[in-house]
């Protein structure tokens, strides 16, 4: 298995140390009127169906016995997030996805987490294009930062809706003149010696695709994010015919989504959520508030359909929700008339039972629309006893506490809260184990690399591959930065490249170190204590009393404790001065004296700041 093949571990993993400044436009987006537009939902869906039924031309690439194709995952193998994979052959390189991940409790104060794309920057002259498989943040979110760092125009290939979402994201970052290239399922593009053919997959967002890479060294199938929903609400299914065709041509290596590899069942259809939403909204007495991901266009369509069916208008709030609603409607992926959709600022005076609010906040984010509504801080939307709240999402690992806090706040008000434990208000957009095995059985890859998951998911998916006939010797479990090399001689583990994470902290990118995170954690858990004084080394004496301040420490405002700390530190400094120890040693001794007293009296070890002025 993979752990037996990873003898070439990278010892030089490092974070991007450059600092960038990103100025974001924070204007509140507005909903556009789209009735009468030449682009409509039905047309878009029909076009997708046509694309699915297209019989693409055969684009087999002539094999070169000297060629080697390197596949390097830079992200996505340690978490469900920050997906980014490099495909490199001869002097050509293609980047598949550029995603981010949201921070957890281990990253206090951090806004976003990006994969370390240092290797891409170092080989920017080889980069022939960036392929984005779909519009979710864990596949698109790092793109603005990458483009800024590249400093050159690189073609970005994606489907219509995905490009629309990317365009909105680039506008926020004030990135102009990006080369956005629309692709469709069934289409093949040449990227140097690498050819990429796109095929439709079903996911929780329209216009998702997988990619079949052909190169002189071999063929690689990247499934993207997918599930096998046979009754999708947009009529677009995962393209089994394309998978069968790739299998016939020969798949030397397959990369596949591992998110739900531990789920032994098939993932339920999205259509089941629509039924549940309709049932809940039809029985609701007051206002209805539905929180979901702003990029879940399928879910947004079902919310709109259920609201309109029950004679309610749809109000949209939350910056990203308004923006994505506007984009999806303009491009024909969200079908709701102008008369049925309103801005949240237009709710004044409307009866509570006449509308449904569609908002962000399904993950309990403190500044999200739902959190502000629950806390009574939203500018236009309030909530009363008897109102209905639907949380149409699964908490991302690490967000459970935040979601629980919001739910409890809603419960105290008297709202009737629905989540997936109470009703089928959410289903995953990722394939379960049985679906994964089905795809593996159709494709019959020579070798297999599970991606898009934590270690548990990757391991479970590897076991599924073995169960469907892939040899254990050809199943690889890698870490970010490790590589696989495909050639006429077979497949093997290659050299590793720099990997890791880049932290976005406010306006700085890559400037926050592990030490800073440790200090923030210490501040939150143990508090902070500071001591300040002035000394004269010539006379070996304290010039001023030792001033002590303590914050976040039990008993830190107790005069007796402050007095004890001041005395202990004064004595320690005086002893150090009498021994003519260097300033650094004096500060160390002072810190140790403070911690000794606090540990004895409070059992706390806070962050300590020592300021000693030398006169």
Residue, then its C-alpha position, 0 to 999 in steps of 0.5 A: x500500500x501507499x505507506x510502503x511506497x513513500x520512502x521519499x518524504x519531503x524534508x523541506x516543506x515550507x510555507x510561502x513567506x511572501x506578504x501580499x496586500x489584498x484590497x477588497x471591495x465591500x459594496x453590498x451586491x444587488x439583485x439584477x432583473x433578469x426577466x426577458x434575458x436571452x439566457x434562460x434556465x431551460x436553455x442552459x439545461x437543454x444545452x447541458x443535456x446536448x453536451x452530455x449526449x455529444x459523441x466526442x472525437x477520439x483524441x488519443x495521444x501518441x505514446x513517447x517511451x521517453x516521456x514522463x507525466x508527473x502528478x503532484x497534489x499540492x493540497x486536498x490530501x490532508x483535508x476536505x479543502x484547498x484542492x490543487x494538483x499539478x500535471x507536468x509533462x516535458x516542458x508543459x504544466x497544467x494546474x487542476x483547481x486552486x482551492x482554499x480551506x476555512x480555518x478551525x480552532x487551531x488557527x485563531x484569527x486566521x481568515x483563510x488557508x491556502x495551499x503552498x503553490x511555491x512550486x507553481x510559481x517556480x515553474x510559471x514559465x511551464x504553466x499552460x493553463x489552469x483548469x477549474x472543475x466547479x465553482x466551490x470555494x475549496x476549488x476556486x478560492x485560492x485563484x485570486x491569490x495565485x494570479x496575483x503572485x504569478x504576475x502573468x496572464x494564464x488561461x483559466x478553463x471552466x464551465x459557464x457558471x464556474x467562470x461566472x463565479x470566478x469572475x465575481x471573485x476576481x472583481x472583489x480582488x480587483x483583478x482585471x484582464x484575466x483570461x477566462x475560457x469557457x469549456x463544455x462537457x465533451x470538449x478537448x483542449x490542447x495544453x502543450x503535450x497534455x490534452x484535457x477532455x471534459x465530461x459532465x459529473x453530477x454534484x451539488x452545484x451545476x456545471x461540474x466536470x471531471x477531466x481526462x488527461x492524455x499525455x505521451x506518457x499515459x492517461x489520467x482520469x480525474x473525477x473531480x467532485x461527484x455523485x451518481x444522482x440518477x434524478x438530478x434536479x437539473x437533468x445532468x447526470x454523471x456521464x457513464x458513457x464517457x467513463x466507459x469510453x475512457x476505460x476502453x481507451x485505457x486509464x493508467x491512473x485514476x484520481x477520485x473524490x474520497x469525501x464520503x468513502x467511509x459512508x457505506x451507502x449511496x448518497x441520496x438524491x437532491x430531489x429528496x431535499x426539495x420534497x422536505x423543503x416543500x413540506x416544511x414551508x407549506x406547514x410553516x405559520x410565520x416567516x421561514x429562514x433557510x441557511x445554506x452554502x451560497x455556492x449551492x445553486x441546486x439547493x437555492x433553486x429548490x428553496x425558491x421553488x418551494x417558496x413560490x409553490x406556497x405563495x411566498x416571495x424569496x428574500x435574499x440576504x448575506x453578501x455572498x448569497x446575494x452575489x451568487x444569486x445574481x450571477x446564477x440568475x443572469x447566467x440562467x442557472x437559477x430560475x425565479x421571476x423578478x416578481x418573486x424575488x426581493x432584497x431583504x431591505x424590501x421586507x419592511x411592512x410585509x407579513x411574516x408568512x408571505x416570504x422565505x429568507x434565503x441566507x448564509x450562515x449554515x456553518x455558524x459563522x459569527x458575522x453571517x446573516x443567520x448568526x446576526x438574525x439569531x443574535x438580534x443584530x440583523x438590520x432588516x430581519x428579525x425572528x419571533x417565536x413560532x418562526x421556522x429556521x432550516x439549516x440546509x447543510x452539514x457542519x464542516x468538521x470544526x464548526x459544530x460548536x459554532x452551529x450549536x451556538x446559533x441553534x441554541x440562540x434560535x431555540x431560546x427565541x422560540x424558533x422551530x429549527x430543522x436540520x438534517x437530523x430532524x428532516x431530509x433538508x440536506x444531502x451530500x454532493x459526494x459519492x458514497x462507497x457503493x457509488x465509488x465502487x461502481x465508478x471504479x468497476x466501470x473505469x478499471x484503472x491500472x493504478x489508483x490515487x484517492x484524493x479530496x479527503x482526510x487520511x481516514x477517507x483516503x484509506x477507506x477509498x484505497x480499500x474500495x479500489x482494492x476490493x474492485x480489483x486494483x492491485x495493492x501495489x498500484x494503490x497510492x496514498x500520498x501526502x501533499x507535495x509528494x508526486x507520482x511519475x507515469x511513464x512507459x516503465x510503469x508508475x512510481x513515487x517521484x521526488x517531493x516538492x515544497x508543500x504546506x499551507x499559506x495563512x491569510x490573516x487580514x490583509x497579509x498573506x503568508x506572514x503569520x507564523x506557527x509562533x504567532x498562532x501558538x501565542x494567540x492560542x496561549x492568550x486565549x487559553x491562559x491569558x497574558x502577564x506583563x512586567x516592566x521596570x528600569x534598571x541601572x547596570x552600572x550601579x546594579x540596581x532597580x531604578x523603578x518598581x516592577x509594574x505588573x499587569x495580568x489579563x485573562x488570569x484567575x485572580x489577576x486583579x487580586x492586589x495580594x497576587x500582584x504584590x507577590x509577583x512584583x516582589x518575586x520578580x524584583x528579587x530575581x532581577x536584583x540577583x541577576x544584576x548583582x551577578x552581572x548577567x547579560x540582559x537576555x539572561x535577566x529577562x529570562x530569570x524575570x519571566x521564570x520568577x513570574x511563572x513560578x508564582x502564578x503556577x503556585x497560586x493559580x496553576x496557570x502558565x500565561x503568555x509573558x511579556x517582559x520589558x526591562x529598560x536599560x539606563 
